[in-house]
Amino acid sequence: MARKGENIRKRKDGRYEGRYITRHDENGKAKYAYVYGHSMAEVRERLKAAKGENAGEDFLTNRKFSEVADLWLNHDDKSIAQTTRDRYENTLELYILSYISDIVCRDVSDVEVNRLLKKVSVDCEGRGKGGGNLKSKTLVMIRNLVNQVLSYAKDMDFPEEKCKSSFYFTLYSIILVKLKQTAD
């Protein structure tokens, strides 16, 4: 189970040691730094100061959406079947990465996702089964894949306060795209 709270321990030599995450490597593994003091209060102060200096240097702060999507797609999740993984990869390549691959992950907002869904539905007219438009099921899957990539970024210590997205886009945006599509 994950450890919660402060990561402070008393060493054999009587000093206190505080540990905090400074960054994550390319595989997502946490890299730690340490502070030492003679009292728990002193270590708490030093930890607070060290974490303040380290703010803004998170693993995914400046990563492009395509890089995060690649990390998400290749992370070791045994519960996803290979056929599902292939479908995700195809959907990412065909519909998502061609539009928002160069956007920094923290800048993907509700507005960007709505714009993506509109572009995909307009650009893919006639590419559906039988020459029709994309089905709403495909648009929902596109939205869900964007959500999953952003949730993965959040789980990798992506700072919430730096992200413009709520991470969970409503089905309302998909319905609006479909309604506008049928109205035109």
ROSE-4610 file (N, C-alpha, C; in Angstrom, 1 decimal, always signed):
// ROSE-4610
residu = [M/M/M/A/A/A/R/R/R/K/K/K/G/G/G/E/E/E/N/N/N/I/I/I/R/R/R/K/K/K/R/R/R/K/K/K/D/D/D/G/G/G/R/R/R/Y/Y/Y/E/E/E/G/G/G/R/R/R/Y/Y/Y/I/I/I/T/T/T/R/R/R/H/H/H/D/D/D/E/E/E/N/N/N/G/G/G/K/K/K/A/A/A/K/K/K/Y/Y/Y/A/A/A/Y/Y/Y/V/V/V/Y/Y/Y/G/G/G/H/H/H/S/S/S/M/M/M/A/A/A/E/E/E/V/V/V/R/R/R/E/E/E/R/R/R/L/L/L/K/K/K/A/A/A/A/A/A/K/K/K/G/G/G/E/E/E/N/N/N/A/A/A/G/G/G/E/E/E/D/D/D/F/F/F/L/L/L/T/T/T/N/N/N/R/R/R/K/K/K/F/F/F/S/S/S/E/E/E/V/V/V/A/A/A/D/D/D/L/L/L/W/W/W/L/L/L/N/N/N/H/H/H/D/D/D/D/D/D/K/K/K/S/S/S/I/I/I/A/A/A/Q/Q/Q/T/T/T/T/T/T/R/R/R/D/D/D/R/R/R/Y/Y/Y/E/E/E/N/N/N/T/T/T/L/L/L/E/E/E/L/L/L/Y/Y/Y/I/I/I/L/L/L/S/S/S/Y/Y/Y/I/I/I/S/S/S/D/D/D/I/I/I/V/V/V/C/C/C/R/R/R/D/D/D/V/V/V/S/S/S/D/D/D/V/V/V/E/E/E/V/V/V/N/N/N/R/R/R/L/L/L/L/L/L/K/K/K/K/K/K/V/V/V/S/S/S/V/V/V/D/D/D/C/C/C/E/E/E/G/G/G/R/R/R/G/G/G/K/K/K/G/G/G/G/G/G/G/G/G/N/N/N/L/L/L/K/K/K/S/S/S/K/K/K/T/T/T/L/L/L/V/V/V/M/M/M/I/I/I/R/R/R/N/N/N/L/L/L/V/V/V/N/N/N/Q/Q/Q/V/V/V/L/L/L/S/S/S/Y/Y/Y/A/A/A/K/K/K/D/D/D/M/M/M/D/D/D/F/F/F/P/P/P/E/E/E/E/E/E/K/K/K/C/C/C/K/K/K/S/S/S/S/S/S/F/F/F/Y/Y/Y/F/F/F/T/T/T/L/L/L/Y/Y/Y/S/S/S/I/I/I/I/I/I/L/L/L/V/V/V/K/K/K/L/L/L/K/K/K/Q/Q/Q/T/T/T/A/A/A/D/D/D]
num = [1/1/1/2/2/2/3/3/3/4/4/4/5/5/5/6/6/6/7/7/7/8/8/8/9/9/9/10/10/10/11/11/11/12/12/12/13/13/13/14/14/14/15/15/15/16/16/16/17/17/17/18/18/18/19/19/19/20/20/20/21/21/21/22/22/22/23/23/23/24/24/24/25/25/25/26/26/26/27/27/27/28/28/28/29/29/29/30/30/30/31/31/31/32/32/32/33/33/33/34/34/34/35/35/35/36/36/36/37/37/37/38/38/38/39/39/39/40/40/40/41/41/41/42/42/42/43/43/43/44/44/44/45/45/45/46/46/46/47/47/47/48/48/48/49/49/49/50/50/50/51/51/51/52/52/52/53/53/53/54/54/54/55/55/55/56/56/56/57/57/57/58/58/58/59/59/59/60/60/60/61/61/61/62/62/62/63/63/63/64/64/64/65/65/65/66/66/66/67/67/67/68/68/68/69/69/69/70/70/70/71/71/71/72/72/72/73/73/73/74/74/74/75/75/75/76/76/76/77/77/77/78/78/78/79/79/79/80/80/80/81/81/81/82/82/82/83/83/83/84/84/84/85/85/85/86/86/86/87/87/87/88/88/88/89/89/89/90/90/90/91/91/91/92/92/92/93/93/93/94/94/94/95/95/95/96/96/96/97/97/97/98/98/98/99/99/99/100/100/100/101/101/101/102/102/102/103/103/103/104/104/104/105/105/105/106/106/106/107/107/107/108/108/108/109/109/109/110/110/110/111/111/111/112/112/112/113/113/113/114/114/114/115/115/115/116/116/116/117/117/117/118/118/118/119/119/119/120/120/120/121/121/121/122/122/122/123/123/123/124/124/124/125/125/125/126/126/126/127/127/127/128/128/128/129/129/129/130/130/130/131/131/131/132/132/132/133/133/133/134/134/134/135/135/135/136/136/136/137/137/137/138/138/138/139/139/139/140/140/140/141/141/141/142/142/142/143/143/143/144/144/144/145/145/145/146/146/146/147/147/147/148/148/148/149/149/149/150/150/150/151/151/151/152/152/152/153/153/153/154/154/154/155/155/155/156/156/156/157/157/157/158/158/158/159/159/159/160/160/160/161/161/161/162/162/162/163/163/163/164/164/164/165/165/165/166/166/166/167/167/167/168/168/168/169/169/169/170/170/170/171/171/171/172/172/172/173/173/173/174/174/174/175/175/175/176/176/176/177/177/177/178/178/178/179/179/179/180/180/180/181/181/181/182/182/182/183/183/183/184/184/184]
x = [+0.8/+0.0/+0.9/+0.4/+1.2/+1.4/+2.6/+2.8/+2.2/+1.6/+1.0/+1.6/+1.6/+2.2/+3.7/+4.3/+5.7/+6.6/+7.7/+8.6/+9.9/+9.7/+10.8/+11.0/+12.3/+12.6/+13.8/+13.9/+15.1/+16.2/+17.4/+18.5/+19.2/+20.1/+20.8/+21.7/+22.2/+23.1/+22.3/+21.0/+20.2/+19.6/+20.1/+19.6/+18.3/+17.5/+16.3/+16.6/+16.0/+16.2/+14.9/+14.8/+13.6/+13.8/+12.9/+13.1/+11.9/+12.3/+11.2/+11.6/+10.6/+10.8/+11.2/+12.3/+12.8/+12.3/+12.3/+11.9/+11.6/+11.1/+10.9/+11.8/+12.4/+13.2/+12.3/+12.9/+12.1/+11.2/+11.4/+10.5/+9.5/+9.5/+8.5/+8.9/+10.1/+10.6/+11.0/+10.6/+10.9/+12.3/+12.9/+14.2/+14.1/+14.8/+14.7/+15.9/+15.6/+16.7/+16.4/+17.4/+17.3/+17.7/+17.1/+17.5/+17.7/+18.6/+18.9/+18.8/+18.5/+18.4/+18.4/+18.6/+18.7/+17.3/+16.3/+14.9/+13.9/+12.8/+11.8/+11.3/+11.1/+10.7/+11.6/+12.9/+13.9/+13.9/+13.7/+13.6/+12.3/+11.2/+10.0/+10.2/+10.9/+11.1/+12.0/+13.0/+13.9/+13.2/+12.4/+11.6/+10.7/+10.0/+9.1/+9.8/+11.0/+11.8/+12.3/+12.8/+13.3/+12.2/+11.0/+9.9/+9.5/+9.5/+9.2/+10.2/+11.4/+12.4/+12.3/+11.8/+11.7/+10.4/+9.4/+8.1/+8.3/+7.6/+7.6/+8.6/+9.3/+10.2/+9.7/+8.4/+7.8/+8.1/+7.9/+8.2/+7.5/+6.3/+5.5/+5.2/+5.9/+5.5/+5.7/+6.8/+7.0/+6.9/+6.3/+6.2/+5.0/+5.2/+4.2/+3.2/+2.0/+0.9/+1.3/+2.0/+2.4/+3.4/+4.3/+5.2/+4.5/+3.6/+2.8/+1.9/+1.3/+0.5/+1.3/+2.5/+3.4/+3.7/+4.0/+4.3/+3.1/+1.9/+0.7/+0.5/+0.6/+0.4/+1.3/+2.5/+3.6/+3.8/+3.0/+3.2/+2.7/+3.3/+3.1/+1.8/+0.7/-0.6/-1.1/-1.1/-1.4/-2.9/-3.7/-5.2/-5.7/-4.9/-5.4/-4.9/-5.9/-5.6/-4.9/-4.2/-3.4/-4.2/-5.4/-6.3/-6.8/-7.1/-7.5/-6.4/-5.2/-4.1/-3.8/-4.0/-3.9/-4.9/-6.2/-7.3/-7.0/-6.4/-6.1/-5.0/-4.0/-2.9/-3.4/-4.2/-4.8/-5.6/-6.4/-7.2/-6.4/-5.3/-4.4/-3.8/-3.3/-2.6/-3.5/-4.7/-5.6/-6.3/-6.7/-7.6/-7.0/-6.2/-5.8/-4.4/-3.4/-2.0/-1.8/-2.6/-2.5/-2.9/-3.7/-4.2/-3.5/-3.3/-2.8/-1.5/-0.7/+0.6/+1.6/+1.6/+2.6/+2.2/+1.0/+0.6/+1.2/+1.7/+2.3/+1.1/+1.3/+0.2/-0.5/+0.1/-0.6/-1.5/-1.3/-2.1/-3.4/-3.5/-4.7/-5.9/-6.8/-7.9/-9.2/-10.4/-11.7/-11.9/-11.4/-11.6/-10.8/-9.6/-8.8/-9.4/-10.0/-10.6/-11.9/-12.7/-13.8/-13.4/-12.4/-11.9/-11.4/-10.7/-10.3/-11.5/-12.5/-13.7/-14.4/-14.4/-15.0/-14.2/-12.9/-12.0/-12.1/-12.1/-12.1/-13.5/-14.5/-15.9/-16.0/-15.4/-15.5/-14.6/-13.3/-12.3/-12.6/-13.3/-13.5/-14.9/-15.6/-16.9/-16.7/-17.5/-17.4/-16.4/-15.7/-14.7/-15.3/-16.5/-17.1/-17.6/-18.2/-18.7/-19.7/-19.6/-20.6/-20.5/-19.4/-19.2/-19.9/-20.4/-21.0/-20.1/-20.6/-19.7/-19.3/-18.4/-18.0/-19.1/-19.2/-20.3/-19.9/-20.9/-20.7/-19.8/-19.9/-19.1/-17.6/-17.2/-15.8/-15.4/-16.3/-16.0/-15.9/-16.7/-16.6/-15.3/-14.9/-13.6/-12.4/-12.5/-11.4/-11.4/-12.5/-12.6/-12.0/-12.4/-12.0/-10.5/-9.9/-8.5/-7.7/-8.2/-7.6/-7.6/-8.8/-9.0/-8.0/-7.8/-6.9/-5.5/-5.1/-3.7/-3.5/-4.5/-4.3/-4.4/-5.2/-5.2/-3.9/-3.3/-2.0/-1.0/-1.0/-0.1/-0.3/-1.6/-1.9/-1.3/-1.4/-0.9/+0.6/+1.2/+2.7/+3.2/+2.4/+2.7/+2.6/+1.7/+1.5/+0.8/+1.3/+0.7/-0.6/-1.7/-3.0/-3.1/-2.5/-2.6/-2.0/-1.2/-0.6/-1.4/-2.4/-3.2/-4.5/-4.8/-6.0/-7.2/-6.9/-7.9/-8.5/-9.8/-10.4/-10.1/-9.5/-9.2/-10.4/-11.6/-12.7/-13.7/-13.7/-14.6/-16.0/-17.0/-18.3/-18.8/-19.7/-20.4/-21.1/-21.4/-22.1/-21.3/-20.0/-19.2/-19.4/-19.5/-19.7/-21.1/-22.1/-23.5/-23.6/-22.9/-22.9/-22.3/-21.2/-20.6/-21.5/-22.2/-23.1/-24.3/-24.8/-26.0/-25.6/-24.4/-24.0/-23.8/-23.3/-23.0/-24.3/-25.3/-26.6/-27.3/-27.1/-27.7/-27.2/-25.9/-25.2/-25.5]
y = [-1.2/+0.0/+1.2/+2.3/+3.5/+4.2/+4.8/+5.5/+6.9/+7.3/+8.6/+9.5/+10.8/+11.7/+11.9/+12.3/+12.7/+11.4/+11.6/+10.5/+10.8/+10.7/+11.1/+9.9/+9.6/+8.5/+8.9/+8.2/+8.5/+7.5/+8.0/+7.2/+6.6/+5.6/+5.1/+6.1/+7.0/+8.0/+9.2/+9.1/+10.0/+11.2/+11.3/+12.4/+11.9/+12.9/+12.5/+12.7/+11.9/+11.9/+12.1/+13.0/+13.2/+13.0/+12.3/+12.0/+12.5/+13.0/+13.6/+13.3/+13.3/+12.9/+14.2/+14.1/+15.3/+15.2/+14.0/+13.9/+12.4/+12.1/+10.7/+10.5/+9.3/+9.1/+8.7/+8.4/+8.2/+7.0/+6.1/+4.9/+5.2/+6.4/+6.8/+6.4/+5.9/+5.6/+6.8/+6.9/+8.1/+8.2/+9.4/+9.7/+10.6/+10.2/+10.9/+11.8/+12.8/+13.5/+13.5/+13.8/+13.6/+14.9/+15.1/+16.2/+15.6/+16.2/+15.7/+16.8/+16.5/+17.4/+16.7/+17.5/+16.9/+16.8/+17.4/+17.3/+17.1/+16.5/+16.3/+17.6/+18.6/+19.9/+20.5/+20.4/+20.9/+20.2/+18.9/+18.2/+18.6/+18.8/+19.2/+20.5/+21.5/+22.8/+22.6/+21.8/+21.6/+20.9/+20.0/+19.3/+20.3/+21.1/+22.1/+23.0/+23.5/+24.4/+23.7/+22.4/+21.7/+21.4/+21.0/+20.7/+22.0/+23.2/+24.4/+24.8/+24.5/+24.8/+23.8/+22.6/+21.6/+21.7/+22.5/+22.6/+23.1/+22.5/+22.8/+22.0/+21.0/+20.2/+18.8/+18.6/+17.3/+16.6/+15.3/+14.4/+14.8/+15.2/+15.4/+16.8/+17.8/+19.2/+19.7/+19.3/+19.8/+18.7/+17.6/+16.5/+16.8/+16.4/+16.6/+15.4/+15.7/+14.7/+13.4/+13.4/+12.2/+11.4/+12.0/+11.3/+10.6/+11.3/+10.8/+9.6/+9.8/+8.7/+7.5/+7.7/+6.5/+5.8/+6.6/+6.0/+5.2/+5.8/+5.2/+3.9/+3.9/+2.8/+1.6/+2.0/+0.9/+0.6/+1.2/+0.8/-0.6/-1.3/-2.7/-2.9/-3.1/-3.4/-4.7/-5.7/-7.1/-7.2/-6.3/-6.4/-6.0/-5.4/-5.0/-6.0/-6.6/-7.6/-6.9/-7.8/-7.2/-6.7/-7.3/-6.7/-5.3/-5.2/-3.9/-2.8/-3.3/-2.4/-2.0/-2.9/-2.6/-1.6/-1.8/-0.8/+0.6/+0.6/+1.9/+2.6/+1.8/+2.3/+2.9/+2.1/+2.6/+3.9/+3.9/+5.1/+6.3/+6.1/+7.2/+7.7/+6.8/+7.2/+7.9/+7.3/+7.8/+9.1/+9.2/+10.3/+11.3/+10.9/+11.8/+12.5/+11.7/+12.2/+13.1/+12.9/+13.7/+15.1/+15.3/+16.7/+17.3/+16.5/+17.1/+16.6/+16.0/+15.3/+16.3/+17.6/+18.5/+19.4/+19.3/+20.1/+19.6/+20.5/+20.1/+19.5/+18.4/+17.7/+18.6/+19.5/+20.3/+21.3/+21.5/+22.5/+21.9/+20.6/+19.9/+20.3/+21.0/+21.5/+20.9/+21.2/+20.8/+21.4/+22.7/+23.4/+22.6/+22.2/+21.5/+20.2/+19.5/+18.2/+18.4/+19.4/+19.7/+20.0/+20.8/+21.2/+19.9/+19.0/+17.8/+17.0/+16.8/+16.0/+16.7/+18.0/+18.6/+18.4/+18.5/+18.3/+16.9/+16.0/+14.6/+14.3/+14.8/+14.4/+15.1/+16.3/+16.9/+16.3/+16.1/+15.5/+14.1/+13.4/+11.9/+11.7/+12.7/+12.5/+11.5/+10.5/+9.6/+8.4/+8.5/+7.4/+6.3/+6.5/+5.5/+4.3/+3.3/+2.1/+2.6/+2.0/+2.3/+3.8/+4.5/+5.8/+6.9/+6.5/+7.4/+8.1/+8.9/+9.6/+8.7/+9.2/+8.4/+8.3/+7.1/+6.9/+7.6/+7.9/+8.5/+7.6/+6.3/+5.3/+5.6/+5.9/+6.2/+7.5/+8.5/+9.8/+9.6/+8.8/+8.5/+7.8/+6.9/+6.2/+7.2/+8.1/+9.1/+9.9/+10.4/+11.2/+10.4/+9.1/+8.2/+8.0/+7.8/+7.6/+8.9/+10.1/+11.3/+11.4/+11.0/+11.0/+10.0/+8.8/+7.8/+8.3/+8.9/+9.4/+10.5/+11.4/+12.5/+12.0/+11.0/+10.4/+9.7/+9.0/+8.4/+9.5/+10.6/+11.7/+12.2/+12.3/+12.7/+11.7/+10.5/+9.4/+9.4/+10.0/+10.1/+11.4/+11.9/+13.1/+14.3/+14.3/+15.5/+16.5/+17.7/+18.7/+19.2/+18.9/+19.3/+20.8/+21.6/+23.1/+23.6/+22.8/+23.3/+22.9/+22.1/+21.5/+22.3/+22.7/+23.4/+22.5/+21.2/+20.2/+19.7/+19.4/+18.7/+17.2/+16.7/+15.3/+14.4/+14.9/+14.1/+14.9/+14.8/+15.5/+14.9/+15.6/+15.1/+14.6/+13.7/+13.2/+14.3/+15.3/+16.5/+17.0/+17.1/+17.6/+16.7/+15.4/+14.5/+14.7/+14.9/+15.1/+16.4/+17.4/+18.7/+18.6/+17.9/+17.7/+16.9/+15.9/+15.1/+16.0/+16.8/+17.7/+18.7/+19.3/+20.3/+19.7/+18.4/+17.7/+17.4/+17.0/+16.7/+18.0/+19.1/+20.3/+20.9/+20.7/+21.2/+20.4]
z = [+0.0/+0.0/+0.0/-0.7/-0.8/+0.5/+0.7/+2.0/+1.9/+2.9/+2.9/+4.0/+3.8/+4.8/+4.6/+5.6/+5.5/+5.5/+4.8/+4.7/+5.6/+6.9/+7.8/+8.7/+8.9/+9.8/+10.7/+11.9/+12.7/+12.5/+12.2/+11.9/+13.2/+13.0/+14.1/+14.9/+14.1/+14.7/+15.4/+15.5/+16.3/+15.4/+14.2/+13.3/+12.7/+12.1/+11.4/+9.9/+9.1/+7.7/+7.0/+6.1/+5.3/+3.9/+3.2/+1.8/+1.0/-0.2/-1.1/-2.5/-3.4/-4.8/-5.5/-6.2/-7.0/-8.4/-9.0/-10.4/-10.6/-11.9/-12.3/-13.5/-13.6/-14.8/-16.0/-17.1/-18.4/-18.2/-17.3/-17.1/-16.0/-15.4/-14.4/-13.0/-12.8/-11.5/-10.7/-9.5/-8.7/-8.3/-8.3/-7.9/-6.7/-5.6/-4.3/-4.0/-3.1/-2.5/-1.0/-0.2/+1.3/+2.0/+3.1/+4.0/+5.4/+6.2/+7.5/+8.5/+9.8/+10.9/+12.2/+13.3/+14.6/+15.3/+14.7/+15.2/+14.1/+14.4/+13.4/+12.9/+13.7/+13.2/+12.2/+12.5/+11.6/+10.2/+10.2/+9.0/+8.2/+9.0/+8.3/+7.6/+8.3/+7.7/+6.4/+6.5/+5.4/+4.2/+4.6/+3.5/+2.8/+3.6/+3.0/+2.1/+2.5/+1.7/+0.4/+0.6/-0.6/-1.6/-1.1/-2.0/-2.7/-2.1/-2.7/-3.8/-3.6/-4.7/-5.8/-5.5/-6.6/-7.3/-6.9/-7.6/-9.0/-9.9/-11.3/-12.1/-11.5/-12.3/-12.3/-12.5/-12.6/-13.9/-13.8/-14.9/-16.2/-16.2/-17.4/-17.7/-17.0/-17.2/-18.6/-19.3/-20.6/-21.7/-21.4/-22.4/-23.3/-24.6/-25.6/-25.4/-25.8/-25.7/-26.4/-27.5/-28.2/-27.4/-26.6/-25.8/-24.6/-24.0/-22.9/-23.4/-24.6/-25.1/-25.4/-25.9/-26.1/-24.8/-23.8/-22.5/-22.0/-22.1/-21.6/-22.4/-23.7/-24.5/-24.2/-23.9/-23.6/-22.2/-21.3/-19.9/-19.6/-18.7/-18.5/-17.7/-18.5/-17.9/-18.4/-17.6/-18.0/-18.2/-17.7/-17.8/-19.1/-20.0/-21.3/-22.3/-23.0/-24.1/-25.2/-26.0/-27.1/-28.2/-28.4/-29.5/-29.1/-27.8/-27.3/-27.4/-27.1/-27.2/-28.6/-29.6/-31.0/-31.4/-31.0/-31.3/-30.8/-29.5/-29.0/-29.8/-30.2/-31.0/-32.3/-33.0/-34.3/-34.1/-33.1/-32.8/-32.5/-31.7/-31.4/-32.7/-33.5/-34.8/-35.8/-36.0/-37.0/-36.6/-35.4/-35.1/-34.1/-33.2/-32.1/-32.4/-32.6/-32.7/-33.9/-34.9/-36.1/-35.8/-34.8/-34.4/-33.2/-32.2/-30.9/-30.5/-31.4/-30.9/-30.4/-31.0/-30.6/-29.5/-28.9/-27.8/-26.5/-25.7/-24.4/-23.6/-22.9/-22.2/-21.3/-20.5/-19.6/-20.2/-21.5/-22.3/-22.9/-22.8/-23.4/-22.5/-23.0/-22.2/-22.8/-22.2/-22.7/-24.1/-24.3/-25.5/-26.6/-26.3/-27.3/-27.7/-26.7/-27.0/-27.8/-27.5/-28.3/-29.8/-29.9/-31.2/-32.0/-31.2/-31.8/-32.3/-31.5/-31.9/-33.1/-33.2/-34.4/-35.6/-35.5/-36.7/-37.2/-36.2/-36.6/-37.3/-36.8/-37.3/-38.7/-38.9/-40.2/-41.2/-40.8/-41.7/-42.1/-41.3/-41.6/-42.2/-42.7/-43.3/-44.5/-44.6/-45.7/-45.4/-44.3/-44.0/-43.2/-42.7/-41.8/-42.7/-42.0/-42.7/-43.8/-44.9/-46.0/-46.5/-46.3/-46.8/-45.9/-44.7/-43.8/-42.9/-42.0/-41.1/-39.9/-39.1/-38.0/-37.0/-36.4/-35.4/-34.1/-33.3/-32.0/-31.1/-31.3/-30.6/-30.8/-32.0/-32.3/-31.6/-31.7/-31.0/-29.5/-28.9/-27.5/-27.2/-28.0/-27.8/-27.9/-28.8/-29.0/-27.7/-27.2/-26.0/-24.8/-24.7/-23.6/-23.7/-24.8/-24.9/-24.5/-24.9/-24.4/-22.9/-22.3/-20.9/-20.2/-20.8/-20.2/-20.2/-21.3/-21.4/-20.4/-20.3/-19.3/-17.8/-17.6/-16.3/-16.0/-16.9/-16.8/-16.4/-17.1/-16.8/-15.4/-15.0/-13.6/-12.6/-12.9/-12.0/-11.9/-12.9/-12.9/-12.3/-11.3/-10.6/-11.5/-12.4/-13.2/-12.3/-12.1/-11.2/-11.6/-10.8/-11.2/-11.4/-10.6/-10.7/-12.0/-12.7/-13.9/-15.1/-14.9/-16.0/-16.2/-17.4/-17.7/-17.9/-18.0/-18.2/-16.9/-17.0/-15.8/-15.8/-16.9/-17.1/-17.4/-17.1/-17.5/-18.2/-19.5/-20.4/-20.4/-20.5/-20.4/-21.7/-21.7/-22.9/-23.6/-22.9/-23.5/-24.7/-24.6/-25.8/-27.0/-26.8/-28.0/-28.6/-27.7/-28.2/-28.9/-28.5/-29.2/-30.6/-30.7/-32.0/-32.9/-32.4/-33.3/-33.7/-32.7/-33.1/-34.1/-34.0/-34.9/-36.3/-36.3/-37.5/-38.3/-37.5/-38.2/-38.6/-37.9/-38.2/-39.5/-39.8/-41.0/-42.2]
